[in-house]
Amino acid sequence: MAAAAQVLRLHGAVELIASYQEGTAQVLIPYARGWKDLGGYRQSDATWKWASLVNDLLSSLETSARMNTLHLMARHMHERLTPTVMDIAAERGALDVLEFFSSRPELRCTSDAMDYAATEGHFKVVKFLHTHRTEGCTVRAMNGAASRGHLDIVSFLNANRSEGCTVFAMDSAAAHGHMDVVAFLHHHRREGCTTQAMDVAARNGHLDIVKFLHENRTEGCTGDALTYALMYDRLDVAAYMQSIRPEGCSADALYGAAWAGSLDVVKFLCASRLRPPYQPAVLDAAVSRGHIQIVVYLQTVYAAHACWWSPWWLQLMHAVVRHSYVQLKRVVLASLRW
């Protein structure tokens, strides 16, 4: 007993012993508790939640404390340092954590690591994984980097990796307005794009990309491109497209503009070659929303010379009465040709 008591007199011995509870180092207790709390989850969900918890806790520590915790985890919880832990570290750009993992051959990641890092724009992490790891990546790496506009990573992957990308890369880069990425993919890759590239670029108002795709690519677009541009008030894009593209737009474009109260779009459609035939739903949409200026304008376009018993006026009076707009009633009465 005397010999055992002597141990407690050693400098730091008591502090070291007290730092363990139930056989777990003090700094590892939050991790151990987190692991126990995952008992009710499915394995796939538990794996992801555990990896996220580990990275959350590690990111809250100073560098020296983080490295100390990692060493303790590798010694006492190495079986819980799953590949997903390293994958999420890569997603969050935690290069020091990745360097620690790579110093221990038994700790692994998956191709998700580089895919995630590329998508999130962590260029240093991508280069580290490419140089020091063998798990590689998939087409999701370049696809994700292109979608987020990370041209430096797209260029690096193109020069150093063989996985390539899919049409999603240019489609998504065009949709998000990344002109430099679209141009790079056009000049350096062969995957191309789909009609979605111009369709969604038009919807989002990226006129420079619409022009580039029209002048340099052959995939073209669908009627959705001009329809979307009109529905989202992208009149500069709409004016360009209706002058150079043959696809036209959907009959719903005028209805959507009337319902939304977009007088400029209504005027654009009615004054261009795209002017659709009269549809009762268009008038009803404008009346039901109380867009008086649009009702008046539609009357000048479609019923300027119609008599009060014409289908136009009969439908207009019915719509006005049904929606009880007093102001519109006055407009109707003032405009009637008896």
C-alpha positions as CSV (number, residue, x, y, z in Angstrom):
1,M,0.0,0.0,0.0
2,A,2.9,2.3,0.9
3,A,4.4,1.8,-2.6
4,A,1.1,2.5,-4.2
5,A,0.7,5.7,-2.2
6,Q,4.1,6.9,-3.3
7,V,2.9,6.9,-6.9
8,L,0.4,9.6,-6.1
9,R,3.2,11.8,-5.0
10,L,4.8,11.8,-8.4
11,H,4.6,15.2,-10.2
12,G,1.5,15.3,-12.5
13,A,0.3,11.8,-11.5
14,V,-2.9,12.8,-9.8
15,E,-3.8,15.2,-12.6
16,L,-3.2,12.5,-15.2
17,I,-5.3,9.9,-13.3
18,A,-8.1,12.5,-12.7
19,S,-8.2,13.3,-16.4
20,Y,-9.7,9.8,-17.0
21,Q,-13.3,9.0,-16.3
22,E,-14.6,5.5,-17.0
23,G,-11.3,4.8,-18.8
24,T,-11.7,7.9,-21.1
25,A,-9.3,10.9,-21.3
26,Q,-11.0,14.1,-20.2
27,V,-10.7,15.7,-23.7
28,L,-12.3,12.6,-25.3
29,I,-15.4,12.5,-23.1
30,P,-17.5,14.7,-25.5
31,Y,-16.6,12.3,-28.3
32,A,-17.4,9.2,-26.3
33,R,-20.8,10.7,-25.3
34,G,-21.5,11.6,-28.9
35,W,-20.8,8.0,-29.9
36,K,-23.2,6.6,-27.3
37,D,-25.9,9.0,-28.4
38,L,-25.9,7.5,-31.9
39,G,-27.3,4.2,-30.8
40,G,-30.8,4.9,-32.2
41,Y,-29.8,5.9,-35.7
42,R,-29.4,3.8,-38.8
43,Q,-25.8,2.9,-39.5
44,S,-25.5,5.3,-42.5
45,D,-27.0,8.2,-40.6
46,A,-24.9,7.4,-37.5
47,T,-21.7,7.3,-39.5
48,W,-22.4,10.8,-41.0
49,K,-23.5,12.3,-37.7
50,W,-20.5,11.0,-35.9
51,A,-18.1,12.3,-38.5
52,S,-19.8,15.7,-38.4
53,L,-19.6,15.8,-34.6
54,V,-15.9,14.9,-34.6
55,N,-15.2,17.7,-37.1
56,D,-17.4,20.2,-35.2
57,L,-15.5,19.5,-31.9
58,L,-12.1,19.6,-33.6
59,S,-12.8,22.9,-35.4
60,S,-13.6,24.5,-32.0
61,L,-10.1,23.8,-30.7
62,E,-6.8,25.6,-31.1
63,T,-4.3,24.0,-33.4
64,S,-2.2,22.4,-30.6
65,A,-5.2,21.1,-28.7
66,R,-6.7,19.8,-31.9
67,M,-3.5,17.8,-32.7
68,N,-3.3,16.5,-29.1
69,T,-7.0,15.3,-29.4
70,L,-6.3,13.6,-32.7
71,H,-3.4,11.7,-31.2
72,L,-5.5,10.6,-28.3
73,M,-8.3,9.5,-30.6
74,A,-5.9,7.6,-32.8
75,R,-4.6,5.8,-29.7
76,H,-7.9,5.1,-27.9
77,M,-10.7,5.5,-30.5
78,H,-8.9,4.6,-33.7
79,E,-11.7,2.3,-34.8
80,R,-14.1,5.3,-34.7
81,L,-12.0,7.4,-37.0
82,T,-13.9,6.2,-40.0
83,P,-13.3,7.4,-43.6
84,T,-16.3,9.7,-43.4
85,V,-14.5,11.7,-40.7
86,M,-11.7,12.4,-43.1
87,D,-14.1,13.1,-46.0
88,I,-15.9,15.7,-44.0
89,A,-12.6,17.3,-42.8
90,A,-11.8,17.7,-46.5
91,E,-15.2,19.2,-47.2
92,R,-14.5,21.8,-44.5
93,G,-11.0,22.5,-45.6
94,A,-9.3,21.2,-42.4
95,L,-5.9,20.6,-44.0
96,D,-4.1,20.0,-40.7
97,V,-6.6,17.2,-39.8
98,L,-6.0,15.7,-43.2
99,E,-2.3,15.9,-42.8
100,F,-2.6,14.0,-39.5
101,F,-4.7,11.3,-41.1
102,S,-2.2,10.9,-43.9
103,S,0.6,10.4,-41.3
104,R,-1.2,7.2,-40.1
105,P,-1.6,4.6,-42.8
106,E,-4.4,2.8,-41.0
107,L,-6.7,5.9,-41.3
108,R,-8.4,6.2,-44.7
109,C,-10.8,8.4,-46.6
110,T,-12.8,7.8,-49.8
111,S,-13.1,9.6,-53.2
112,D,-15.7,11.8,-51.5
113,A,-12.9,13.7,-49.8
114,M,-11.6,15.3,-53.0
115,D,-15.1,15.5,-54.5
116,Y,-16.3,17.5,-51.4
117,A,-13.2,19.7,-51.3
118,A,-13.4,20.6,-54.9
119,T,-17.1,21.5,-54.7
120,E,-16.4,23.7,-51.6
121,G,-13.4,25.5,-53.3
122,H,-10.7,24.2,-51.0
123,F,-7.9,24.3,-53.5
124,K,-5.1,23.5,-51.1
125,V,-7.0,20.4,-49.9
126,V,-7.6,19.2,-53.4
127,K,-3.9,19.5,-54.2
128,F,-2.9,17.8,-51.0
129,L,-5.2,14.8,-51.6
130,H,-4.0,14.5,-55.2
131,T,-0.4,14.5,-54.1
132,H,-0.5,12.5,-50.9
133,R,-3.5,10.2,-51.2
134,T,-4.5,7.4,-53.6
135,E,-8.3,7.4,-53.2
136,G,-8.7,9.9,-56.1
137,C,-12.0,11.5,-57.0
138,T,-15.0,11.1,-59.3
139,V,-16.6,13.3,-62.0
140,R,-18.4,15.0,-59.1
141,A,-15.2,16.8,-58.3
142,M,-15.1,18.8,-61.5
143,N,-18.8,19.0,-61.7
144,G,-19.1,20.5,-58.3
145,A,-16.2,22.9,-58.8
146,A,-17.7,24.1,-62.1
147,S,-21.1,24.6,-60.5
148,R,-19.6,26.8,-57.7
149,G,-17.4,28.7,-60.1
150,H,-14.0,27.5,-58.8
151,L,-12.1,27.9,-62.1
152,D,-8.7,27.3,-60.4
153,I,-9.9,23.8,-59.2
154,V,-11.5,23.0,-62.6
155,S,-8.3,23.9,-64.3
156,F,-6.2,21.9,-61.9
157,L,-8.4,18.8,-62.2
158,N,-8.4,19.0,-65.9
159,A,-4.6,19.2,-66.0
160,N,-3.8,16.6,-63.3
161,R,-6.7,14.1,-63.1
162,S,-8.3,11.8,-65.6
163,E,-11.8,11.5,-64.2
164,G,-13.2,14.5,-66.2
165,C,-16.7,15.7,-65.8
166,T,-20.2,15.3,-67.3
167,V,-22.5,17.7,-69.1
168,F,-23.6,18.8,-65.7
169,A,-20.4,20.9,-65.3
170,M,-21.2,23.3,-68.2
171,D,-25.0,23.2,-67.5
172,S,-24.6,24.2,-63.9
173,A,-21.8,26.7,-64.6
174,A,-24.0,28.4,-67.1
175,A,-27.0,28.4,-64.8
176,H,-25.0,30.1,-62.0
177,G,-23.4,32.7,-64.3
178,H,-19.8,31.5,-64.2
179,M,-18.8,32.7,-67.7
180,D,-15.1,32.0,-67.1
181,V,-15.8,28.4,-66.3
182,V,-18.2,27.9,-69.2
183,A,-15.5,29.3,-71.6
184,F,-12.8,27.0,-70.0
185,L,-15.0,23.9,-70.4
186,H,-15.8,24.8,-74.0
187,H,-12.2,25.2,-74.9
188,H,-10.6,22.4,-72.8
189,R,-13.3,19.7,-72.4
190,R,-15.3,17.6,-74.8
191,E,-18.3,16.7,-72.6
192,G,-20.3,19.7,-73.8
193,C,-23.6,20.7,-72.3
194,T,-27.4,20.2,-72.9
195,T,-30.2,22.6,-73.8
196,Q,-30.5,23.2,-70.1
197,A,-27.4,25.4,-70.2
198,M,-29.0,28.1,-72.3
199,D,-32.5,27.6,-70.9
200,V,-31.5,28.2,-67.3
201,A,-28.9,30.9,-68.1
202,A,-31.7,32.8,-69.8
203,R,-34.0,32.3,-66.9
204,N,-31.3,33.7,-64.5
205,G,-30.5,36.7,-66.8
206,H,-27.0,35.7,-67.8
207,L,-27.0,37.4,-71.2
208,D,-23.2,37.0,-71.7
209,I,-23.5,33.3,-71.3
210,V,-26.6,33.0,-73.6
211,K,-24.7,34.9,-76.3
212,F,-21.6,32.7,-75.8
213,L,-23.6,29.5,-76.0
214,H,-25.4,30.7,-79.1
215,E,-22.3,31.7,-80.9
216,N,-20.0,28.9,-79.9
217,R,-22.1,25.8,-79.1
218,T,-24.5,23.7,-81.1
219,E,-26.8,22.3,-78.4
220,G,-29.1,25.3,-78.6
221,C,-32.1,25.7,-76.3
222,T,-35.8,25.0,-76.0
223,G,-38.8,27.2,-75.9
224,D,-38.3,27.3,-72.1
225,A,-35.3,29.7,-72.5
226,L,-37.4,32.6,-73.9
227,T,-40.4,31.6,-71.7
228,Y,-38.2,31.7,-68.6
229,A,-36.6,35.0,-69.6
230,L,-40.0,36.6,-70.0
231,M,-41.5,35.1,-66.8
232,Y,-38.5,36.4,-64.8
233,D,-38.5,39.9,-66.4
234,R,-35.2,39.3,-68.2
235,L,-36.1,41.6,-71.1
236,D,-32.6,42.1,-72.3
237,V,-32.2,38.4,-72.7
238,A,-35.7,38.0,-74.2
239,A,-35.0,40.8,-76.8
240,Y,-31.7,39.1,-77.8
241,M,-33.2,35.6,-78.0
242,Q,-36.3,36.5,-80.0
243,S,-34.1,38.2,-82.6
244,I,-31.7,35.3,-83.2
245,R,-33.3,32.0,-81.9
246,P,-36.1,30.2,-83.7
247,E,-37.5,28.3,-80.7
248,G,-40.0,31.0,-79.6
249,C,-41.7,30.7,-76.3
250,S,-44.6,29.0,-74.6
251,A,-48.1,30.4,-74.8
252,D,-47.9,30.5,-71.0
253,A,-45.5,33.4,-71.2
254,L,-48.2,36.0,-71.7
255,Y,-50.4,34.5,-69.1
256,G,-47.6,34.5,-66.6
257,A,-46.8,38.2,-67.3
258,A,-50.4,39.2,-67.0
259,W,-50.8,37.3,-63.7
260,A,-47.6,38.8,-62.3
261,G,-48.4,42.4,-63.4
262,S,-45.4,42.7,-65.7
263,L,-46.6,45.3,-68.1
264,D,-43.3,45.6,-69.9
265,V,-43.2,41.9,-70.6
266,V,-46.8,42.0,-71.9
267,K,-46.0,44.9,-74.2
268,F,-42.8,43.2,-75.4
269,L,-44.7,40.0,-76.3
270,C,-47.6,41.8,-78.0
271,A,-45.3,44.1,-80.0
272,S,-42.9,41.4,-81.2
273,R,-43.2,38.5,-83.7
274,L,-44.0,36.4,-80.7
275,R,-47.4,37.9,-80.2
276,P,-49.7,35.0,-79.2
277,P,-53.4,34.7,-80.2
278,Y,-55.9,36.0,-77.6
279,Q,-56.5,33.6,-74.7
280,P,-59.4,34.2,-72.2
281,A,-57.1,33.0,-69.4
282,V,-54.7,35.9,-69.9
283,L,-57.5,38.5,-69.4
284,D,-58.9,36.7,-66.4
285,A,-55.4,36.5,-64.9
286,A,-54.9,40.3,-65.2
287,V,-58.4,41.1,-63.9
288,S,-58.2,38.6,-61.0
289,R,-55.0,40.3,-59.8
290,G,-56.3,43.8,-60.3
291,H,-53.7,44.8,-62.9
292,I,-55.7,47.6,-64.5
293,Q,-52.9,48.9,-66.8
294,I,-52.5,45.5,-68.3
295,V,-56.2,45.1,-68.8
296,V,-56.3,48.5,-70.6
297,Y,-53.3,47.6,-72.7
298,L,-54.7,44.2,-73.7
299,Q,-57.9,45.9,-74.7
300,T,-56.0,48.1,-77.1
301,V,-54.2,45.1,-78.6
302,Y,-57.0,42.6,-78.9
303,A,-60.3,44.4,-78.7
304,A,-59.7,48.0,-79.9
305,H,-62.4,47.6,-82.5
306,A,-64.7,45.1,-80.8
307,C,-68.3,45.8,-80.0
308,W,-69.7,45.3,-76.5
309,W,-71.3,42.0,-77.4
310,S,-68.0,40.5,-78.7
311,P,-66.5,37.5,-76.8
312,W,-63.7,39.8,-75.5
313,W,-66.0,42.3,-73.8
314,L,-68.4,39.6,-72.5
315,Q,-65.6,37.8,-70.9
316,L,-64.1,41.0,-69.5
317,M,-67.4,42.1,-67.9
318,H,-67.9,38.7,-66.5
319,A,-64.4,38.7,-64.9
320,V,-64.8,42.2,-63.5
321,V,-68.1,41.4,-61.9
322,R,-66.8,38.1,-60.5
323,H,-63.7,39.7,-58.9
324,S,-65.6,42.9,-57.8
325,Y,-63.0,45.4,-58.9
326,V,-64.8,48.8,-58.9
327,Q,-61.9,50.6,-60.6
328,L,-62.0,48.0,-63.4
329,K,-65.7,48.4,-63.8
330,R,-65.1,52.1,-64.5
331,V,-62.5,51.3,-67.1
332,V,-64.8,48.8,-68.8
333,L,-67.7,51.3,-69.0
334,A,-65.4,54.1,-70.2
335,S,-64.0,51.9,-73.0
336,L,-67.2,50.2,-74.3
337,R,-68.1,50.8,-77.9
338,W,-71.9,50.8,-78.0
